[in-house]
Amino acid sequence: MAADDPTATAGTASAPLLRLAGALDRVNGWIGRVIAWLALAMVLMTFLVVVLRYVFDAGSIAMQESVTYMHAVLFMIGAAYTLQVDGHVRVDIFYQRFSRRGRAWVDLLGTLLLLIPVSLLILATSWGYVVDSWAIHEGSREAGGIPGVYLLKTLMLIMPVLMLVQGGVWLLRNGLFLAGVDAALPADDSAAEHGGAGSGNA
């Protein structure tokens, strides 16, 4: 390939950006795989709560609330990982019919016009709510409950931040692909491999 080939030049210049995208993907991937174990923990905790109540006539508000905490972490922190692996429900009917380049445009524009603005809106509107909760170290309203409601509410800030991180990955990968760097997106040409915020995920 000629040294002045624009494709080769773009590929060389994009290497640091691809490494950055890969690093961010690994972060969200690691977080997603770790918190996935909470699904099993929720089942075991629920089983334990039921056994204690109906077999030993004992109960624990904190144990019951812990299931809510784990569910919140699993759902909100796992949202970005689910987006990464295209696990959100797809509601569009045109995306899969588009060419690979067409899907890249949809993902890029969807990220810019939908994912990022919505994530920023959630972050902005939740900030004061979470800060107020931290100011009083808000705890459970139930006696014996978990004294960490302010930590639970902090998930409202962590979730959009992780979504913005994944959105940044989509921008980098789809933007580079549209600029001529084929390696920016997976080799598989199926639509399932390229799902993004703008492809109709919900």
PANU-548534 format. One record per residue (C-alpha): residue number from 1; residue in three letters; x, y, z. Coordinates in nm, 2 decimals, always signed. Example, Ala and Ser with C-alpha at 12.3 -4.5 7.8 and 13.67 -1.06 7.14 Angstrom:
BEGIN
+-----+------+--------+--------+--------+
|  nr | rest |      x |      y |      z |
+-----+------+--------+--------+--------+
|   1 |  ALA |  +1.23 |  -0.45 |  +0.78 |
|   2 |  SER |  +1.37 |  -0.11 |  +0.71 |
+-----+------+--------+--------+--------+
This chain:
BEGIN
+-----+------+--------+--------+--------+
|  nr | rest |      x |      y |      z |
+-----+------+--------+--------+--------+
|   1 |  MET |  +0.00 |  +0.00 |  +0.00 |
|   2 |  ALA |  +0.14 |  +0.34 |  -0.09 |
|   3 |  ALA |  +0.28 |  +0.56 |  +0.18 |
|   4 |  ASP |  +0.05 |  +0.85 |  +0.07 |
|   5 |  ASP |  -0.26 |  +0.63 |  +0.07 |
|   6 |  PRO |  -0.52 |  +0.83 |  +0.28 |
|   7 |  THR |  -0.67 |  +0.50 |  +0.41 |
|   8 |  ALA |  -0.33 |  +0.40 |  +0.55 |
|   9 |  THR |  -0.27 |  +0.74 |  +0.69 |
|  10 |  ALA |  -0.61 |  +0.74 |  +0.86 |
|  11 |  GLY |  -0.55 |  +0.40 |  +1.00 |
|  12 |  THR |  -0.21 |  +0.50 |  +1.15 |
|  13 |  ALA |  -0.35 |  +0.82 |  +1.30 |
|  14 |  SER |  -0.65 |  +0.64 |  +1.45 |
|  15 |  ALA |  -0.44 |  +0.39 |  +1.64 |
|  16 |  PRO |  -0.44 |  +0.59 |  +1.97 |
|  17 |  LEU |  -0.81 |  +0.65 |  +1.94 |
|  18 |  LEU |  -0.88 |  +0.28 |  +1.89 |
|  19 |  ARG |  -0.67 |  +0.20 |  +2.19 |
|  20 |  LEU |  -0.87 |  +0.45 |  +2.39 |
|  21 |  ALA |  -1.20 |  +0.30 |  +2.27 |
|  22 |  GLY |  -1.07 |  -0.04 |  +2.35 |
|  23 |  ALA |  -0.97 |  +0.06 |  +2.70 |
|  24 |  LEU |  -1.31 |  +0.22 |  +2.77 |
|  25 |  ASP |  -1.48 |  -0.09 |  +2.64 |
|  26 |  ARG |  -1.28 |  -0.30 |  +2.87 |
|  27 |  VAL |  -1.38 |  -0.09 |  +3.17 |
|  28 |  ASN |  -1.75 |  -0.11 |  +3.10 |
|  29 |  GLY |  -1.71 |  -0.48 |  +3.01 |
|  30 |  TRP |  -1.53 |  -0.55 |  +3.34 |
|  31 |  ILE |  -1.80 |  -0.36 |  +3.54 |
|  32 |  GLY |  -2.08 |  -0.55 |  +3.36 |
|  33 |  ARG |  -1.93 |  -0.89 |  +3.42 |
|  34 |  VAL |  -1.87 |  -0.82 |  +3.79 |
|  35 |  ILE |  -2.22 |  -0.68 |  +3.87 |
|  36 |  ALA |  -2.38 |  -0.96 |  +3.67 |
|  37 |  TRP |  -2.31 |  -1.18 |  +3.97 |
|  38 |  LEU |  -2.56 |  -0.97 |  +4.16 |
|  39 |  ALA |  -2.84 |  -1.15 |  +3.98 |
|  40 |  LEU |  -2.74 |  -1.47 |  +4.16 |
|  41 |  ALA |  -2.69 |  -1.29 |  +4.49 |
|  42 |  MET |  -3.04 |  -1.15 |  +4.46 |
|  43 |  VAL |  -3.19 |  -1.49 |  +4.41 |
|  44 |  LEU |  -2.99 |  -1.64 |  +4.71 |
|  45 |  MET |  -3.08 |  -1.34 |  +4.93 |
|  46 |  THR |  -3.45 |  -1.36 |  +4.84 |
|  47 |  PHE |  -3.44 |  -1.74 |  +4.92 |
|  48 |  LEU |  -3.28 |  -1.67 |  +5.25 |
|  49 |  VAL |  -3.54 |  -1.41 |  +5.34 |
|  50 |  VAL |  -3.82 |  -1.64 |  +5.26 |
|  51 |  VAL |  -3.67 |  -1.93 |  +5.46 |
|  52 |  LEU |  -3.60 |  -1.71 |  +5.76 |
|  53 |  ARG |  -3.96 |  -1.58 |  +5.76 |
|  54 |  TYR |  -4.16 |  -1.89 |  +5.69 |
|  55 |  VAL |  -3.93 |  -2.16 |  +5.85 |
|  56 |  PHE |  -3.77 |  -1.97 |  +6.15 |
|  57 |  ASP |  -4.03 |  -1.70 |  +6.19 |
|  58 |  ALA |  -3.76 |  -1.44 |  +6.17 |
|  59 |  GLY |  -3.70 |  -1.14 |  +5.94 |
|  60 |  SER |  -3.46 |  -0.86 |  +5.86 |
|  61 |  ILE |  -3.55 |  -0.53 |  +5.70 |
|  62 |  ALA |  -3.19 |  -0.48 |  +5.60 |
|  63 |  MET |  -3.18 |  -0.81 |  +5.42 |
|  64 |  GLN |  -3.50 |  -0.73 |  +5.23 |
|  65 |  GLU |  -3.37 |  -0.39 |  +5.14 |
|  66 |  SER |  -3.05 |  -0.54 |  +5.02 |
|  67 |  VAL |  -3.24 |  -0.71 |  +4.73 |
|  68 |  THR |  -3.36 |  -0.36 |  +4.62 |
|  69 |  TYR |  -3.01 |  -0.23 |  +4.64 |
|  70 |  MET |  -2.87 |  -0.51 |  +4.44 |
|  71 |  HIS |  -3.14 |  -0.48 |  +4.18 |
|  72 |  ALA |  -3.08 |  -0.11 |  +4.14 |
|  73 |  VAL |  -2.70 |  -0.16 |  +4.10 |
|  74 |  LEU |  -2.76 |  -0.44 |  +3.85 |
|  75 |  PHE |  -3.00 |  -0.24 |  +3.64 |
|  76 |  MET |  -2.84 |  +0.10 |  +3.65 |
|  77 |  ILE |  -2.47 |  +0.02 |  +3.65 |
|  78 |  GLY |  -2.53 |  -0.26 |  +3.40 |
|  79 |  ALA |  -2.71 |  -0.03 |  +3.15 |
|  80 |  ALA |  -2.39 |  +0.08 |  +2.98 |
|  81 |  TYR |  -2.26 |  -0.28 |  +2.95 |
|  82 |  THR |  -2.59 |  -0.39 |  +2.81 |
|  83 |  LEU |  -2.56 |  -0.11 |  +2.55 |
|  84 |  GLN |  -2.20 |  -0.23 |  +2.47 |
|  85 |  VAL |  -2.32 |  -0.58 |  +2.39 |
|  86 |  ASP |  -2.63 |  -0.46 |  +2.21 |
|  87 |  GLY |  -2.86 |  -0.61 |  +2.48 |
|  88 |  HIS |  -3.12 |  -0.34 |  +2.49 |
|  89 |  VAL |  -3.46 |  -0.41 |  +2.32 |
|  90 |  ARG |  -3.44 |  -0.30 |  +1.96 |
|  91 |  VAL |  -3.76 |  -0.13 |  +1.83 |
|  92 |  ASP |  -3.66 |  -0.02 |  +1.48 |
|  93 |  ILE |  -3.75 |  -0.19 |  +1.16 |
|  94 |  PHE |  -3.51 |  -0.03 |  +0.92 |
|  95 |  TYR |  -3.17 |  -0.06 |  +1.09 |
|  96 |  GLN |  -3.10 |  -0.42 |  +0.99 |
|  97 |  ARG |  -3.17 |  -0.34 |  +0.63 |
|  98 |  PHE |  -2.91 |  -0.06 |  +0.61 |
|  99 |  SER |  -2.56 |  -0.12 |  +0.48 |
| 100 |  ARG |  -2.27 |  -0.13 |  +0.73 |
| 101 |  ARG |  -2.20 |  +0.23 |  +0.66 |
| 102 |  GLY |  -2.56 |  +0.33 |  +0.70 |
| 103 |  ARG |  -2.58 |  +0.16 |  +1.04 |
| 104 |  ALA |  -2.26 |  +0.35 |  +1.14 |
| 105 |  TRP |  -2.43 |  +0.68 |  +1.05 |
| 106 |  VAL |  -2.74 |  +0.58 |  +1.25 |
| 107 |  ASP |  -2.53 |  +0.48 |  +1.55 |
| 108 |  LEU |  -2.32 |  +0.80 |  +1.53 |
| 109 |  LEU |  -2.61 |  +1.04 |  +1.50 |
| 110 |  GLY |  -2.82 |  +0.85 |  +1.75 |
| 111 |  THR |  -2.54 |  +0.88 |  +2.00 |
| 112 |  LEU |  -2.49 |  +1.25 |  +1.94 |
| 113 |  LEU |  -2.86 |  +1.34 |  +1.93 |
| 114 |  LEU |  -3.01 |  +1.09 |  +2.17 |
| 115 |  LEU |  -2.78 |  +0.90 |  +2.40 |
| 116 |  ILE |  -2.55 |  +1.19 |  +2.50 |
| 117 |  PRO |  -2.83 |  +1.46 |  +2.55 |
| 118 |  VAL |  -3.05 |  +1.22 |  +2.76 |
| 119 |  SER |  -2.75 |  +1.11 |  +2.97 |
| 120 |  LEU |  -2.65 |  +1.47 |  +3.03 |
| 121 |  LEU |  -3.02 |  +1.55 |  +3.12 |
| 122 |  ILE |  -3.03 |  +1.27 |  +3.38 |
| 123 |  LEU |  -2.70 |  +1.38 |  +3.52 |
| 124 |  ALA |  -2.80 |  +1.75 |  +3.55 |
| 125 |  THR |  -3.15 |  +1.68 |  +3.69 |
| 126 |  SER |  -3.03 |  +1.42 |  +3.94 |
| 127 |  TRP |  -2.73 |  +1.62 |  +4.08 |
| 128 |  GLY |  -2.92 |  +1.83 |  +4.34 |
| 129 |  TYR |  -3.13 |  +1.54 |  +4.44 |
| 130 |  VAL |  -2.82 |  +1.33 |  +4.52 |
| 131 |  VAL |  -2.63 |  +1.61 |  +4.68 |
| 132 |  ASP |  -2.92 |  +1.68 |  +4.92 |
| 133 |  SER |  -2.93 |  +1.31 |  +5.01 |
| 134 |  TRP |  -2.56 |  +1.31 |  +5.08 |
| 135 |  ALA |  -2.59 |  +1.62 |  +5.29 |
| 136 |  ILE |  -2.80 |  +1.44 |  +5.54 |
| 137 |  HIS |  -2.66 |  +1.09 |  +5.49 |
| 138 |  GLU |  -3.01 |  +0.98 |  +5.41 |
| 139 |  GLY |  -3.09 |  +0.63 |  +5.55 |
| 140 |  SER |  -3.38 |  +0.39 |  +5.54 |
| 141 |  ARG |  -3.72 |  +0.51 |  +5.68 |
| 142 |  GLU |  -3.76 |  +0.16 |  +5.82 |
| 143 |  ALA |  -3.62 |  +0.07 |  +6.16 |
| 144 |  GLY |  -3.34 |  -0.17 |  +6.10 |
| 145 |  GLY |  -3.31 |  -0.08 |  +5.74 |
| 146 |  ILE |  -2.99 |  +0.00 |  +5.55 |
| 147 |  PRO |  -2.85 |  +0.34 |  +5.64 |
| 148 |  GLY |  -2.73 |  +0.41 |  +5.29 |
| 149 |  VAL |  -3.01 |  +0.55 |  +5.08 |
| 150 |  TYR |  -2.77 |  +0.83 |  +4.98 |
| 151 |  LEU |  -2.54 |  +0.57 |  +4.83 |
| 152 |  LEU |  -2.83 |  +0.41 |  +4.64 |
| 153 |  LYS |  -2.93 |  +0.75 |  +4.50 |
| 154 |  THR |  -2.57 |  +0.80 |  +4.38 |
| 155 |  LEU |  -2.64 |  +0.54 |  +4.12 |
| 156 |  MET |  -2.85 |  +0.81 |  +3.94 |
| 157 |  LEU |  -2.52 |  +0.99 |  +3.87 |
| 158 |  ILE |  -2.30 |  +0.69 |  +3.80 |
| 159 |  MET |  -2.54 |  +0.54 |  +3.54 |
| 160 |  PRO |  -2.54 |  +0.84 |  +3.30 |
| 161 |  VAL |  -2.16 |  +0.88 |  +3.34 |
| 162 |  LEU |  -2.11 |  +0.52 |  +3.23 |
| 163 |  MET |  -2.35 |  +0.57 |  +2.95 |
| 164 |  LEU |  -2.16 |  +0.87 |  +2.84 |
| 165 |  VAL |  -1.84 |  +0.66 |  +2.85 |
| 166 |  GLN |  -2.00 |  +0.40 |  +2.62 |
| 167 |  GLY |  -2.14 |  +0.68 |  +2.40 |
| 168 |  GLY |  -1.79 |  +0.81 |  +2.36 |
| 169 |  VAL |  -1.68 |  +0.46 |  +2.25 |
| 170 |  TRP |  -1.96 |  +0.46 |  +1.99 |
| 171 |  LEU |  -1.86 |  +0.80 |  +1.86 |
| 172 |  LEU |  -1.50 |  +0.69 |  +1.83 |
| 173 |  ARG |  -1.56 |  +0.36 |  +1.66 |
| 174 |  ASN |  -1.84 |  +0.47 |  +1.42 |
| 175 |  GLY |  -1.67 |  +0.80 |  +1.34 |
| 176 |  LEU |  -1.34 |  +0.63 |  +1.26 |
| 177 |  PHE |  -1.52 |  +0.37 |  +1.05 |
| 178 |  LEU |  -1.69 |  +0.64 |  +0.85 |
| 179 |  ALA |  -1.35 |  +0.81 |  +0.81 |
| 180 |  GLY |  -1.23 |  +0.49 |  +0.64 |
| 181 |  VAL |  -1.09 |  +0.29 |  +0.93 |
| 182 |  ASP |  -1.26 |  -0.05 |  +0.88 |
| 183 |  ALA |  -1.09 |  -0.20 |  +1.19 |
| 184 |  ALA |  -1.29 |  +0.05 |  +1.41 |
| 185 |  LEU |  -1.59 |  -0.18 |  +1.40 |
| 186 |  PRO |  -1.61 |  -0.56 |  +1.43 |
| 187 |  ALA |  -1.55 |  -0.76 |  +1.12 |
| 188 |  ASP |  -1.89 |  -0.93 |  +1.14 |
| 189 |  ASP |  -2.13 |  -0.74 |  +0.91 |
| 190 |  SER |  -2.45 |  -0.84 |  +1.09 |
| 191 |  ALA |  -2.65 |  -0.56 |  +1.25 |
| 192 |  ALA |  -2.63 |  -0.72 |  +1.59 |
| 193 |  GLU |  -2.27 |  -0.64 |  +1.60 |
| 194 |  HIS |  -2.32 |  -0.27 |  +1.55 |
| 195 |  GLY |  -2.61 |  -0.18 |  +1.78 |
| 196 |  GLY |  -2.58 |  +0.17 |  +1.93 |
| 197 |  ALA |  -2.79 |  +0.43 |  +2.10 |
| 198 |  GLY |  -2.92 |  +0.56 |  +1.77 |
| 199 |  SER |  -3.03 |  +0.22 |  +1.64 |
| 200 |  GLY |  -3.36 |  +0.21 |  +1.82 |
| 201 |  ASN |  -3.24 |  +0.05 |  +2.15 |
| 202 |  ALA |  -3.45 |  +0.12 |  +2.45 |
+-----+------+--------+--------+--------+
